[in-house]
Amino acid sequence: MRNLKIIVEYDGTGYHGWQRQPHDITIQQMLEEKFGILTQEEIMLIGSGRTDAGVHAAGQVANFKTKSKIGERNLLMGANSLLPVDIVVKDLVEVVKGFHARYDVKSKIYLYQIFNDMYPSALYRNYSWFVNSPLDVDLIREAARQLIGTHDFSSFCAANSDAVNHIRKIMDVSVRQEEGGMIKFFIEADGFLRHMVRNIVGTLVDVGKGRLSPSGFLDIMKAKDRNMAGVTAPPQGLFLIEVKY
């Protein structure tokens, strides 16, 4: 039995998230079906974590077990020939039998994109959150720096989350303002709660609009109360960039 690790890039616009669902098309379902055709086996993918409907990935990681002796390159090329154009397997390698795409994760890096201009973008409508109010990026940076460290992120966790432990360690945060109106928010942590990045970004936008001070942002984080935080930013601005092991 071989253990194969894949790195996947996908546009999540047309899918109901990563995890297989009984009545909706998902990324996991598409990959399992195509690898199943190639190996003539029932394939069960283990992903590094779930992404919600509309969320994208540049470096999602998964692994699966197979008895197939098809070479790595042939499997990769074969999968990409069968997959729709909005899902691409970027890498496929055999790894040690004990490797687990979810439990072995050391950290993940997410990107959230905000398109901040007077008018929306036709090109980036599926890849950013359009905010037409002017945002003070310096204030956003000041507030975001307070996220670094080990904290209880209950204030930024989805109300319907089944996670018992809300403590996570954020290693790095950066906010970049680019010409043309795009603001990019990068965050690396040892784990993420459901909607955590989107809830953080929604609250940071309130800081950028001047509705909330950086110290007020810290107060919200310390309160451990989701009702005090801002809106949940829409899914299309979120990208899973990298999973580290």
C-alpha positions in Angstrom: 0.0 0.0 0.0 1.4 3.4 -1.0 0.7 6.7 0.7 0.6 9.6 -1.8 0.7 13.3 -0.9 -0.8 15.8 -3.3 -0.7 19.6 -3.5 -3.9 21.1 -5.1 -4.8 24.5 -6.5 -8.4 25.3 -7.0 -10.9 28.1 -7.7 -13.6 27.4 -5.2 -16.3 29.6 -6.9 -18.3 26.7 -8.3 -18.0 24.3 -5.4 -19.6 23.7 -2.0 -16.2 23.8 -0.2 -13.6 21.1 0.2 -15.4 18.4 2.2 -17.5 15.8 0.4 -21.3 16.6 0.8 -24.2 14.3 0.1 -26.0 16.6 -2.4 -23.4 19.2 -3.5 -20.3 19.1 -5.6 -17.1 19.6 -3.7 -13.3 19.6 -4.3 -12.7 16.4 -2.4 -15.4 14.6 -4.3 -14.0 15.6 -7.7 -10.5 14.5 -6.7 -11.6 11.2 -5.3 -13.6 10.4 -8.3 -10.8 11.2 -10.8 -8.1 9.3 -8.8 -10.6 6.5 -8.5 -11.0 6.2 -12.2 -7.2 6.1 -12.6 -6.5 3.5 -9.9 -9.8 1.5 -10.2 -10.1 1.8 -6.4 -12.3 3.7 -4.0 -10.1 6.6 -3.0 -10.5 8.4 0.4 -8.6 11.7 0.6 -7.5 13.2 3.8 -7.2 16.9 3.5 -5.1 19.3 5.6 -8.4 21.0 6.6 -11.7 22.2 5.2 -12.3 25.2 3.1 -15.8 26.7 2.8 -17.9 27.2 -0.3 -16.4 29.9 -2.5 -12.9 29.8 -0.8 -9.9 29.1 -3.0 -6.5 27.4 -2.5 -3.1 27.7 -4.0 -1.6 25.0 -1.9 -4.1 22.7 -0.3 -2.5 19.4 0.8 -4.1 15.9 0.9 -3.0 12.3 1.1 -4.5 9.0 0.1 -3.6 5.3 0.2 -3.6 3.2 -2.9 -2.4 -0.3 -4.1 -2.0 1.1 -7.6 1.5 0.8 -9.1 1.0 3.7 -11.6 4.0 6.1 -11.5 3.7 9.4 -9.7 4.0 11.5 -12.8 1.5 9.4 -14.7 -1.0 9.7 -11.9 -0.5 13.5 -11.7 -0.8 13.9 -15.4 -3.8 11.6 -15.6 -5.6 13.3 -12.8 -5.2 16.7 -14.4 -6.4 15.4 -17.7 -9.7 14.3 -16.1 -10.2 17.2 -13.6 -12.1 20.3 -14.6 -10.0 23.4 -15.4 -10.7 25.0 -12.0 -8.9 22.2 -10.1 -5.2 21.4 -10.7 -2.9 18.9 -8.9 0.4 20.7 -8.7 2.4 18.0 -7.2 2.1 14.3 -6.3 4.7 12.3 -4.4 4.9 9.1 -2.4 5.5 9.7 1.3 6.1 7.6 4.4 3.1 5.4 5.4 2.6 7.4 8.6 2.2 10.8 7.0 -1.2 12.4 7.7 -2.2 15.5 5.8 -4.3 16.9 8.7 -2.6 15.7 11.9 1.0 16.5 10.8 0.3 20.1 10.0 2.7 22.6 11.7 1.1 25.8 10.4 -1.0 27.2 7.6 -0.8 30.5 5.7 -4.0 32.2 4.5 -4.4 35.2 2.3 -7.5 37.5 2.3 -7.9 40.0 -0.5 -9.9 43.3 -0.2 -10.6 45.3 -3.3 -10.8 48.9 -1.9 -11.9 51.3 -4.6 -14.9 53.5 -5.6 -16.0 51.0 -8.1 -16.1 47.1 -8.1 -13.8 45.0 -10.2 -15.2 42.8 -12.9 -12.0 40.7 -12.9 -11.6 40.2 -9.2 -15.2 39.9 -8.2 -14.7 36.2 -7.4 -11.3 36.7 -5.7 -11.8 39.6 -3.3 -14.2 41.5 -1.0 -15.2 44.8 -2.6 -15.2 47.6 0.0 -15.8 51.1 -1.4 -15.3 53.0 1.8 -11.7 54.3 2.2 -9.7 52.2 4.6 -6.8 53.3 6.7 -4.3 50.6 6.2 -1.9 51.9 8.9 -4.6 51.5 11.5 -5.4 48.0 10.2 -1.8 47.0 10.5 -1.6 48.4 14.1 -4.7 46.4 15.1 -3.6 43.2 13.2 -0.2 43.1 15.0 -2.0 42.4 18.2 -3.1 39.1 16.9 0.5 37.7 17.0 1.0 35.2 19.8 -1.1 32.5 21.5 -4.6 33.7 22.3 -8.2 32.5 22.8 -9.9 33.4 19.5 -13.5 32.7 20.6 -14.4 36.3 19.4 -13.5 35.3 15.9 -14.9 31.8 15.8 -18.1 30.9 14.0 -21.1 30.4 16.3 -21.7 26.9 14.9 -18.1 25.7 15.3 -17.7 22.3 16.9 -14.2 23.1 18.1 -13.8 22.7 21.9 -10.5 24.5 22.2 -10.4 28.0 20.8 -6.7 28.7 21.6 -4.5 29.1 18.6 -1.0 30.5 18.0 -0.5 33.1 15.3 3.1 33.3 14.1 2.9 36.1 11.5 0.6 38.7 10.2 1.2 41.2 7.4 -1.0 43.7 5.5 0.1 44.9 2.1 -1.5 47.7 0.1 -1.0 47.4 -3.7 -1.5 49.9 -6.5 -4.9 49.5 -8.0 -6.8 49.2 -4.8 -6.0 45.7 -3.6 -5.2 45.2 0.1 -3.7 41.8 1.0 -3.9 40.3 4.5 -1.6 37.4 5.2 -1.8 35.3 8.4 0.1 32.2 9.5 -1.0 30.1 12.5 -0.7 26.7 13.9 -4.4 26.2 13.3 -7.6 28.1 12.4 -11.1 28.0 13.8 -14.1 28.0 11.5 -14.5 31.4 9.8 -11.6 32.7 12.0 -9.8 34.6 9.2 -13.0 36.0 7.7 -14.2 37.2 11.1 -10.9 38.8 11.9 -10.9 40.6 8.5 -14.5 41.7 8.9 -13.5 43.3 12.2 -10.3 44.8 10.8 -12.4 46.5 8.1 -14.2 48.3 10.9 -10.9 49.5 12.2 -9.9 50.7 8.7 -13.2 52.6 8.4 -12.6 54.4 11.7 -15.5 52.7 13.5 -13.2 50.8 15.8 -9.8 51.7 17.3 -6.9 49.3 17.4 -7.3 49.2 21.2 -11.0 48.4 20.7 -10.0 45.6 18.4 -7.8 44.1 21.2 -10.7 44.5 23.7 -12.9 42.4 21.3 -10.3 39.7 21.1 -9.9 39.6 24.9 -13.7 39.5 25.4 -14.0 36.0 23.8 -17.4 36.9 22.6 -18.3 36.5 18.9 -21.2 39.0 19.2 -18.7 41.8 19.8 -16.7 41.3 16.6 -17.5 42.5 13.1 -19.2 40.9 10.2 -17.9 37.7 8.6 -16.0 38.7 5.4 -17.4 37.0 2.3 -15.7 33.7 1.3 -14.4 34.7 -2.2 -11.6 36.8 -0.8 -10.0 33.9 1.0 -7.1 31.7 -0.2 -5.3 28.8 1.5 -1.8 29.6 0.3 0.5 27.1 2.0 0.4 24.2 4.5 3.7 23.6 6.4 4.8 20.3 7.8 
